């Protein structure tokens, strides 16, 4: 009867199907994933076993060697070949050609292999024991980054190749010791996948390369990494991952050669270089802080829970205007604070300056010729700028004072959605006064002077100075000589 049963199982199509079903169930339970095995050929003897098995109708596995089904002792050589990998919902077209050995028992075995997979070379080995794994080695040389990620059921973000080197002498639930090195060769990106996952539209020519090292050491793992793109470069140092709560911390150094390349993130165009150093943390949310001197002074910033705060000390107005592609109409240093609620799209800005003055320009010269006011001569020792930005609308007040002069822009409202502005202004300096309103399109705003107040001021000044007849006609002529387009350009410089 025993001989008949063995013959039925190993030498008939029906028997092989039943054996295939049994092995599929056993392997699926062991690895926790559904696997379908189809035994095409099998032969057994007391000292030798040979088999040819198809896995998920994709990979052919050739086995030869010794196997004892009673005490579960193995000494097998295997060869896996195929043109695709099918695993659960994963269907991956890939040439696989891997050879290796399996020796030991179910609770204590050694596995190794070497060959081609994921469009590169792979080599691996490990010693598995009941509650731990030892001498884990994995080398993947120039494999497809996209196929590697797809193998784990994830959508790929990078389109290129990478190399991985794993050397872990000990790995268990409570003990982890070893090193993992990752090298990402120059790679493009799956732009649609990144946009879908993170809501970011990267430029079409985006490229990335990088390298990183992770050291496993039981309670606290350490890492460092370098990432280089055609947008920005960042270096992570003294990184730590705490095993008990998975808290991640690291120091970083960020270099952006040209801020205009970040327009896909900022949605606005900025220019110039930006360099910053700081620290980051991830534990139930992402936090980071940093410091930069790229704008002439010092900027400290902190981000947590959707809010970005910045403290500014002696930032250069010239560099700030240049970085925003605005004409540099004012010089000096500014200090203050800014707070941005990213989720609510709301920002509050408070700035001050003790040495603000206007840069000489054709507009300043025209104002001087028309009004005898040399604005560039004035240094404002008390300047304040307060602003609230909400859903694309900027509400602000600007006050620049010294002992004898002032420039006020009050109740200002600038709407970037409608591309409009509306503000009251009041200017007093060097014996001249101007007040009125700026309104209309940001590209071509209109300036409305308070003519009654201006004429009254000019008449009084002329009477005091000349004490003669015909003062009102003289005032009218001087007023007509003022080029309103130039005055308008001067006022536009504040926005």
C-alpha angles and dihedrals in degrees: 000000000000091000091049091051092050091047091049094049099043104029108038129070091232092051093049090051091053091046090048091052092049094049091046091055093047095048093044091053092046096053098029094236132100110257128175116206123190115191108213098174135003136169128179135192131165090267106023141050129186128179143162115207133178116215116207090337089286116077125047115213119198115197130188133164140059125331129169110198092193102056094020097236117159136192103164138158115208137191121194118195134166148123098240143026119228117184123156104309093345117108109176125174104219139138110241125189113159130157129189150125139262118202133173136027135310091268098037120030143139121224129188137164145167137188146081127327139137089024092296145067122287133190127176143165139167143169111226122200131174099277104008146037123226137192095015111183125177125170121179113177119198096335125165110275091204095051092046091054093044089053087066092049096256132126110250121243100184128055108205143062134295140184126219130193119188124183113170116163093185134019128168139132092278103023127057125169131160148067136275123193125190126191118187111197119212104301141176125221140248094238097189093050092050092047091049094047100040107013091241123133106207120200115268092245095051112146131180138187131168151147135219142179128206122191115199113212112162108255100020125028120198132209146172131191145177124210122187124187136163086252105046143344124225133183123198118203137179091013118178135191115193110216098210098057103010091239112169125204133169145156117240140196116203126195123183112182094194124014092204088074088067094062090110086066104033095040085215130080118252127170141205133046125303127199125180141169126201151121133268135199135189121196118131086337142010123274133172141166133191150168130225136180096185093113095056098262129046130289122190118189138181131190128194137144095000096310126110119197126188133188115200125200122186097332115182113249090204092057091042093053091045092051090052093046091242122139109261101245096152134045132196139072129296131200133182146092138291131191125190126191099203096189094051094036091232128136134183119198129186118180136170138184135191099192108036117151137159123256118238111258142149090269092052089048092050091050089051093051092048100042106015087238114135100201092178089064093063122093113195111212096184115046125160131182121185122179144170119198118195128169093337096315119113119205114187150153124212122194124177117179143171129167095281108020143041144182117203129185105184135186089003119180123186119182113197091185094058092028091231139131136199124180143144118231135197122186126182125170143130094005096310131107130195128175136163143095139302115206146150131044120012090222093053111011122185122234120213115192122204091242096181093055092043094050091047091051094046093047092052091048094050093047090051094047103037104017088201143124125275095034095144092054091050091050092049091052092050091048092051089053092062111103102226092198090060092046088049090051090051092052091046088059090075094064 
